[in-house]
Amino acid sequence: MTGEPRSIFREYFSEQPFVDRFAADASAAVDVIIPILHTNELWRTNLLSLYREIPIHRLLIGDGGCQDDSLDIAKGFPRVEIFDHTSFVSLGFSLRKLIEAVRTEWFIYVHSDVYLPPGWFDVMHSHQASYDWFGCPQRLTVMVEYPLVDEVRPYAGSQMGRKAAFENGISRIDDDYVYRQEDFVLADIVHKAGFREGRIEDTFHYHQLAHRPSPWARKLRRVVLEAEETPAEAVRAATMQARGIVKYLDPEPLLEAWVRVNVDRLVELEQTTWDEFLAWVESTRPVWLPQLREHVRKRARNETRSGRLMAAIRRRWAALRGIEPA
C-alpha cells in the first residue's frame, strides 16, 4: 500500500510476475551457478528475483542429491542446465565443476536461499572495473520455528485467566512502570489473591519477531540460533573445516584459531588426537606445523597447570576437613 514501509516478508509471500531481464537486454549476460542439496519454501520466489535482476545467459544447477521438488521448480524457468553432482562428497568440488562449465566472461554464484533486491545487478556490474571477484553485505531475514525454553518466566503471549483472580489486585497497577515484565506482575497478582497460576504443555502459539515502525522500536543487531546436530554431523563438519583450511589456505590468525577449535572438537569427540592430526598436516601442508605445534604445547602446559591447581585445591580441602591426603 502507498505510504507503507517496504516489507521484505510481504514481498517474499506476495504473487510476483516472471520477468526475464535477459530477454529485454542480453548485452551484459552472465551465467549463474547454484549448487543445491535442498532448498527452502522461497526457492521459486528467489529464482524470480534472480531472473528479474540478472540477465541470465544460463542457470547452472549442481544437483548434490535433491530429495525435494527443487529441481522441478528450477526446470520451470528458461535456460536451466542441471548437472548431476550426486557422486561428489564436497561443496567445493561441485563449485569447481560449475565454474568450469561457465561460458560467459563473468558469472554469478548465488546461494539457493538468497533473494535479490531491486537494482542489485546494476550496482554489482558497476564494480567490475575495480574487482575480479567480489560480494556485498548480507541482511538476514530470520524465519525459524523453534521452541522457546524458559524455565523462569510465566508462559506469556497467549494466556487465559479467570477475572475473579484479578479483581482484588489489578488496581495495584499504576500508569508508570509495568512494561515487558507484565507477565511477572500479573502472575504475582494471581498468587497473592490465593488463586493458581500455571503453565500447560499440550498446545502452543507462534510468536513473530519482526521490525515494526515505532518510537520505541529496537534495531535488531544479531540473532543467535543454536542448531541441533547429530554426532556424525559434528564430526563431519569439524573434519571438513579443519582439513579444508589446512589443505587449501595459508596460515593466518583467524584461520589458525578456526583449525584449533575444530581439531579440539574432534579430539573431544574421540575421533582423532593432536599427534594424528599433526602427522596428517606434515604430509599435506607442513607450513601449518609451527602454529599448530605451538597450540599443542600451550594446551599441554595449561592442562598441567590445571591439574596442579586441582590437586592443590583437593589438598587444601582435605586439610581443612582434617583428612590425610591420599
CORFENVEN-V583546 format. One line per field, one symbol per residue. phi: phi as a letter, one per 30 degrees, with the letter a starting at -180 (. if undefined). psi: psi as a letter, one per 40 degrees, with the letter a starting at -180 (. if undefined). burial: # if it has 24 or more other C-alpha atoms within 12 Angstrom, else .. A space follows every 50 residues. Layout:
phi=???
psi=???
burial=???
//
This chain:
phi=.djdddcddddecddbddbcdeddacdcdbdccbdbcabcdceddddedd ddccdddbccccddkdccceddddddcdicbccdcddddcdedddedddd ddccdcbbcbddccccdeieddddddcddcbcaabbdccdccbbcaddcb dcdddbjabbbceddcedcddddcdbbdaibdddddddddeddicccabc bcaabccccbdbeadcdcddcabccccdbdeddddddddddddddddcbd daeddddddedddedddddhcabddddddddddcbeeddedddddddddd ddddddddddddddddddddcicddd
psi=iheiihhdddddeihiihhgddddhedfiiihhhhidiiaeedddddddd dddhghdihhhhhefheafdddddeeiifhhhhhfeeididddddddddd eheidiihhhidfhhhiheddddddeedediehiaiiihhhhghhihhhh ediihidgihihddeedeededhigcehheeddddddddddeeeihhahi eeaiihhhhihhhideihhhdihhhhhiiidddddddddddddddddeii hiddddddddddddddddefeiidddddddddedgededddddddddddd ddddddddddddddddddddefhhi.
burial=...........#.......###.....#############.######### ################...##.##..##.####.#....##..##.###. .#...############..##..##......................... ...###.........#..................######......#... ..................................#..#########.... #...##.#########.......#..##..#......##.##..##.... ..........................
//
